[in-house]
Amino acid sequence: MASVLTRRRLLGAAGGSLLGAFLLGPRVGGSDHVDPDLESGWRQPRTDARNVARTADPGPGSDGRIGWDHSLDSHRRFEHAGLALVDGTLLVPTHRSLRAIDVESGAERWRYAYRDLPVGPFDRPQLETEPRIRDGVVYLAFQADICALELDSQRLRWRYSLGGSVDGLHLFGNTAYVTGNLDGEDRLLALDANTGLERWRKTGRVIPLAARSGLLVGARYESGRLLGLEPETGTRRWLSDAAIGASSLNRGLVAAVDDLVVGIESNGDLTALEADTGERRWTVFDDVGDPNTYRRSVAVDPSERAIYRSRPDAGTISRIDFADDEEWRTDESALEFGVSVGGGTVYASTTDGLLALEADAGDERFRVSIDPDGTDPLGGTPLIAGDRVYHLLGETVYEVTPR
């Protein structure tokens, strides 16, 4: 078995010290940043690096039913936004392991739990992030370690160790952006996804949230203020006064498309920023007195120039166009975190299952219910693939098929 490429080995090759690695400059990985193909499927928890939770696939469409369901028998993390899909396998995050589920049967194919040094009373570190996939490799953060796991063999290609738990991980093309403590300081790192070597590092606690060509969108940990960076160098392009709440817990508050960055601010307002400058284009002011934004999320359909906003705390789903006009709103009293759109249908998490709405008008198409297992029915972003939807609710992952 080939040895795992670790940060310690990489630093040894660079001269035996962190200083030596840093002085090698921003191209120590041996390759330049390359943007991804955004039409390559649902490879991240909200479709792709833009965080749009949108696909051209329709899912079940006009009517649906439960196909299979699978109990994970494991607690989930609040931070986990959703699932990823590759080669007929769903990748599902749990508290301390990644599960691989067969999409045809719902049976578990394998699971991966990372083990390194002992961590207190626990036998393995917790899984901090959801799966992100590129070229047969899934990228994960287990507590303080970034891991590149080969899907075919479930062996590590490389790992990169930080000095404390990872605050954020975002995959954009062949670059993994990571926030954590390194050398006693909070840093944002850009790692070559193929090798785990550093491309660049910036001092500061900036959480990477979304990306599109020429722009990496992050948020400052302390203030929540959104900022735009150059993906290739980390150079700051803009800093906005728009701020989200608890950026390290963000799951679906921010999305980036060609000309807009859309975000739900900490006060509940929905704001659109100019992607090139960070200037506000418009703000839809929230009508909830004391909003709880942690379970809110957006799905963005650039082809329709439409934003779908789920507000579980207010019990509403609405469609807002790119000019800030609300085109429809529907009242739903039992919403949970998670919304996506595909092929003319909006899919939204509820406390006991999934709701499907007609995307143009907001009319209900169907809903399904399932026992979520566990005391808190944490929702997830519905994953749309072909004529199916895969959903994670509480400790249960399940399939919705056409009726």
C-alpha positions in Angstrom: 0.0 0.0 0.0 1.4 3.4 -1.0 2.1 5.7 1.9 -0.4 8.5 2.6 0.8 11.9 1.6 0.6 14.0 4.8 1.4 17.6 5.6 4.3 16.4 7.7 5.9 14.5 4.8 5.2 17.4 2.5 6.9 19.8 4.8 9.9 17.5 5.2 10.3 17.5 1.5 10.1 21.3 1.5 12.9 21.7 4.1 11.6 20.3 7.3 9.6 23.3 8.6 6.5 25.3 8.2 8.6 28.2 7.2 10.3 26.2 4.5 6.9 25.2 3.1 5.6 28.8 3.2 8.7 30.2 1.5 8.2 27.9 -1.5 5.4 30.2 -2.5 1.8 29.9 -3.8 2.5 27.1 -6.4 4.0 24.4 -4.2 1.2 22.1 -5.4 2.8 22.1 -8.9 -0.4 23.1 -10.7 -2.6 26.2 -11.2 -6.2 26.6 -10.1 -8.7 25.3 -12.7 -12.4 26.1 -12.5 -14.8 23.1 -12.5 -17.3 21.9 -15.0 -20.6 23.1 -13.4 -22.7 20.6 -15.4 -21.0 17.5 -13.9 -23.8 16.4 -11.6 -24.7 16.8 -7.9 -21.2 16.4 -6.5 -21.6 18.7 -3.5 -24.2 19.1 -0.8 -25.9 21.9 -2.7 -25.2 20.8 -6.3 -21.9 22.4 -7.0 -19.5 25.1 -5.8 -21.9 27.9 -6.5 -24.2 26.6 -3.7 -27.3 27.1 -5.8 -29.1 23.8 -5.0 -30.4 23.7 -8.6 -30.3 21.2 -11.4 -32.1 20.7 -14.8 -33.3 17.2 -13.7 -37.0 17.2 -12.7 -37.2 14.6 -9.9 -40.6 12.9 -9.6 -42.3 16.0 -10.8 -46.1 15.9 -10.6 -46.4 13.1 -8.1 -44.1 11.0 -5.9 -43.9 8.2 -3.3 -41.3 6.7 -1.0 -39.2 4.2 -2.8 -36.8 3.0 -0.1 -35.6 4.3 3.3 -32.5 3.6 5.3 -31.9 4.3 9.0 -28.4 5.6 9.7 -28.6 4.7 13.4 -26.3 7.6 14.1 -26.6 11.2 15.2 -26.1 13.9 12.6 -24.3 17.3 12.8 -26.3 20.5 12.5 -23.7 21.8 10.0 -24.3 19.0 7.4 -26.2 20.6 4.6 -26.8 17.6 2.4 -25.7 14.7 0.3 -23.5 14.0 -2.8 -24.0 11.5 -5.6 -21.5 9.7 -7.8 -21.7 6.5 -9.9 -25.0 5.2 -8.3 -23.8 5.9 -4.7 -25.1 8.4 -2.3 -22.5 9.8 0.1 -24.1 10.6 3.5 -22.4 12.4 6.4 -23.1 11.3 10.0 -21.6 12.5 13.2 -18.4 10.4 13.0 -18.5 8.6 9.6 -19.2 8.9 5.9 -21.8 6.3 4.6 -22.0 5.1 1.0 -25.6 4.1 0.1 -26.7 2.2 -3.0 -29.3 4.4 -4.8 -31.1 1.4 -6.3 -31.7 -0.5 -3.0 -30.9 1.9 -0.2 -28.4 -0.7 1.2 -25.2 0.5 2.8 -22.1 -0.3 0.6 -19.4 0.9 3.0 -18.7 3.4 5.6 -15.5 5.3 6.5 -14.6 6.5 10.0 -11.3 8.3 10.3 -8.9 7.2 13.0 -5.7 8.9 14.0 -4.5 10.0 17.4 -6.9 9.4 20.4 -9.3 12.3 20.9 -10.4 12.4 24.6 -13.0 9.8 25.4 -14.0 9.2 21.8 -12.6 6.5 19.6 -12.6 8.6 16.4 -12.9 12.3 15.4 -16.2 13.8 14.3 -17.0 14.6 10.7 -17.1 18.4 10.4 -18.1 18.7 6.8 -20.3 17.2 4.1 -18.8 15.2 1.2 -17.5 17.1 -1.9 -16.4 15.0 -4.9 -13.9 15.5 -7.7 -12.4 12.9 -10.1 -13.1 9.8 -7.9 -12.0 11.5 -4.6 -14.2 12.8 -1.8 -12.9 15.7 0.4 -13.8 15.7 4.1 -12.8 17.4 7.3 -12.5 15.1 10.4 -12.0 17.5 13.3 -8.5 19.0 12.6 -7.6 16.9 9.5 -8.5 17.5 5.8 -8.8 14.2 4.1 -8.8 13.3 0.4 -10.4 9.8 0.3 -10.3 7.7 -2.9 -13.8 6.3 -3.4 -12.9 3.1 -5.1 -10.5 1.9 -2.4 -11.6 4.0 0.6 -7.9 4.8 1.1 -6.5 8.2 1.8 -4.7 10.0 -1.1 -3.5 12.7 1.3 -4.3 14.5 4.5 -3.5 17.9 5.8 -3.5 18.6 9.6 -4.4 21.8 11.3 -4.0 22.9 14.9 -7.7 22.8 15.7 -11.1 21.9 14.3 -11.9 22.9 10.8 -14.3 25.9 10.5 -15.0 25.5 6.8 -14.2 23.5 3.7 -15.2 24.4 0.1 -14.2 22.6 -3.1 -13.9 24.7 -6.3 -12.4 23.0 -9.3 -9.0 21.6 -8.3 -8.7 23.7 -5.2 -9.9 23.0 -1.6 -10.4 26.1 0.5 -10.0 25.4 4.2 -10.4 27.6 7.3 -8.7 26.6 10.6 -6.0 27.3 13.1 -2.4 26.9 11.9 0.8 27.9 13.7 -1.3 29.6 16.4 -3.2 31.8 14.0 -6.5 31.6 12.2 -6.0 31.1 8.5 -7.7 30.5 5.2 -5.7 28.1 3.1 -5.9 27.1 -0.6 -4.8 23.5 -1.1 -4.2 21.7 -4.4 -6.9 19.1 -4.5 -4.7 16.6 -6.2 -1.7 16.7 -3.8 -2.8 18.5 -0.6 0.0 21.0 -1.1 -0.6 24.7 -0.3 -1.2 27.2 -3.1 -1.6 30.1 -0.7 -2.6 31.1 2.8 -4.1 34.2 4.3 -4.3 35.2 7.9 -7.8 35.7 9.3 -10.8 33.6 10.1 -12.7 33.7 6.8 -15.2 30.9 6.1 -15.4 29.9 2.4 -19.1 29.6 1.3 -19.6 29.7 -2.4 -17.6 30.2 -5.6 -18.0 30.8 -9.3 -15.4 31.7 -12.0 -13.2 34.4 -10.8 -14.8 34.7 -7.3 -14.6 32.9 -4.0 -17.2 34.2 -1.5 -16.5 34.0 2.2 -17.7 35.4 5.4 -15.7 36.8 8.4 -16.2 34.6 11.4 -16.6 37.3 14.0 -18.8 39.8 12.0 -20.4 37.6 9.4 -19.6 40.2 6.7 -19.4 38.8 3.2 -16.3 39.3 1.1 -15.1 38.3 -2.3 -11.6 36.9 -3.0 -9.7 35.9 -6.1 -9.7 32.0 -6.1 -6.2 31.9 -7.7 -4.4 34.1 -5.2 -6.7 34.9 -2.2 -6.5 38.6 -3.0 -9.5 40.5 -1.7 -11.8 41.9 -4.4 -14.4 43.4 -2.1 -15.9 43.6 1.4 -19.6 44.1 1.8 -21.6 45.4 4.8 -24.0 42.5 4.3 -23.5 40.0 7.1 -24.8 36.5 7.8 -25.2 34.9 11.2 -22.8 32.1 12.5 -20.9 31.7 9.3 -19.3 28.4 10.4 -22.8 26.9 10.8 -24.0 28.3 7.4 -25.5 25.6 5.3 -27.6 27.3 2.6 -27.6 31.1 3.3 -25.3 32.1 0.4 -25.1 31.3 -3.3 -23.1 32.8 -6.2 -24.1 33.0 -9.9 -22.7 34.9 -12.8 -23.7 38.4 -11.8 -25.1 38.0 -8.3 -24.2 36.9 -4.8 -27.4 36.1 -2.9 -27.4 35.9 0.9 -29.8 35.8 3.9 -28.4 38.2 6.4 -28.4 37.8 10.2 -31.4 40.1 10.5 -33.4 37.9 8.0 -33.1 40.3 5.1 -32.6 38.7 1.6 -29.8 40.6 -0.1 -28.4 40.5 -3.6 -24.8 41.8 -4.2 -23.1 42.6 -7.4 -20.7 39.7 -7.9 -18.0 41.9 -9.4 -18.0 44.7 -6.7 -19.9 43.5 -3.7 -22.2 46.5 -3.8 -25.8 45.9 -2.9 -28.2 45.6 -5.9 -31.3 45.2 -3.7 -32.5 44.0 -0.3 -35.9 42.4 0.5 -36.5 43.3 4.1 -37.6 40.5 6.4 -41.1 40.7 8.0 -40.3 38.5 11.0 -39.8 40.3 14.3 -37.1 38.0 15.7 -35.9 35.8 12.9 -34.0 32.5 13.4 -32.0 32.2 10.2 -30.1 29.1 11.0 -32.6 26.8 9.3 -33.3 29.1 6.4 -31.9 28.5 2.9 -32.1 29.5 -0.7 -32.1 27.8 -4.0 -31.1 29.8 -7.1 -32.1 29.1 -10.7 -30.0 31.3 -13.0 -31.8 30.1 -16.1 -35.1 31.4 -14.7 -33.5 34.3 -12.8 -35.3 33.2 -9.7 -34.5 32.7 -6.1 -36.5 30.3 -3.9 -36.4 31.1 -0.2 -37.4 28.7 2.6 -38.1 30.3 6.0 -39.0 27.5 8.5 -39.2 30.1 11.4 -41.8 32.1 9.4 -43.5 29.1 7.8 -43.1 30.3 4.2 -41.6 29.5 0.9 -41.4 32.2 -1.7 -40.1 32.9 -5.2 -38.3 36.2 -5.8 -36.9 37.2 -9.2 -33.5 38.8 -9.8 -35.1 42.3 -9.7 -36.4 41.7 -6.1 -40.1 41.2 -7.0 -41.8 38.4 -4.9 -43.7 36.4 -7.5 -45.4 34.0 -5.1 -45.4 32.9 -1.4 -46.9 29.8 0.2 -47.6 29.3 3.8 -46.3 26.0 5.3 -46.3 25.5 9.1 -43.9 22.6 9.4 -40.9 23.4 7.3 -37.4 22.3 8.0 -33.9 23.3 6.6 -33.4 22.5 3.0 -34.8 23.6 -0.4 -33.8 22.8 -4.0 -35.2 23.3 -7.5 -35.1 21.2 -10.6 -37.0 20.9 -13.9 -39.9 23.1 -12.8 -40.4 21.7 -9.3 -39.3 23.1 -5.9 -38.5 20.5 -3.3 -38.5 21.6 0.4 -37.9 19.8 3.7 -40.6 19.5 6.2 -40.5 18.2 9.7 -41.9 14.8 8.6 -40.8 14.5 5.0 -40.7 16.3 1.7 -43.0 18.9 -0.1 -43.0 19.5 -3.8 -44.3 22.8 -5.3 -44.8 24.0 -8.9 -41.8 26.3 -9.4 -43.7 29.0 -11.5 -46.8 29.4 -9.3 -46.0 27.7 -5.9 -49.0 25.3 -6.1 -48.5 22.0 -4.2 -47.7 19.0 -6.4 -47.3 16.4 -3.7 -45.9 15.6 -0.3 -44.5 12.5 1.3 -44.0 11.6 5.0 -41.5 9.4 6.8 -40.5 8.7 10.4 -37.2 10.7 10.6 -35.8 8.7 13.6 -34.2 10.7 16.4 -35.5 13.5 18.5 -34.6 16.4 16.2 -35.7 16.0 12.6 -32.8 17.9 11.1 -33.5 18.5 7.5 -31.1 18.4 4.5 -31.0 19.8 1.0 -33.1 17.5 -1.3 -30.8 16.0 -3.9 -32.5 15.8 -7.3 -31.2 13.2 -9.8 -33.1 12.1 -12.9 -36.7 11.4 -11.9 -35.7 10.8 -8.2 -35.1 12.8 -5.1 -32.9 11.7 -2.2 -33.5 13.3 1.1 -31.9 13.2 4.6 -34.2 13.9 7.5 -33.2 13.2 11.1 -31.3 9.9 11.0 -33.1 8.6 7.9 -32.1 8.8 4.3 -34.7 7.9 1.7 -35.7 7.9 -2.0 -38.7 9.6 -3.6 -39.7 8.1 -6.9 -42.5 8.9 -9.5 -45.8 7.4 -8.5 
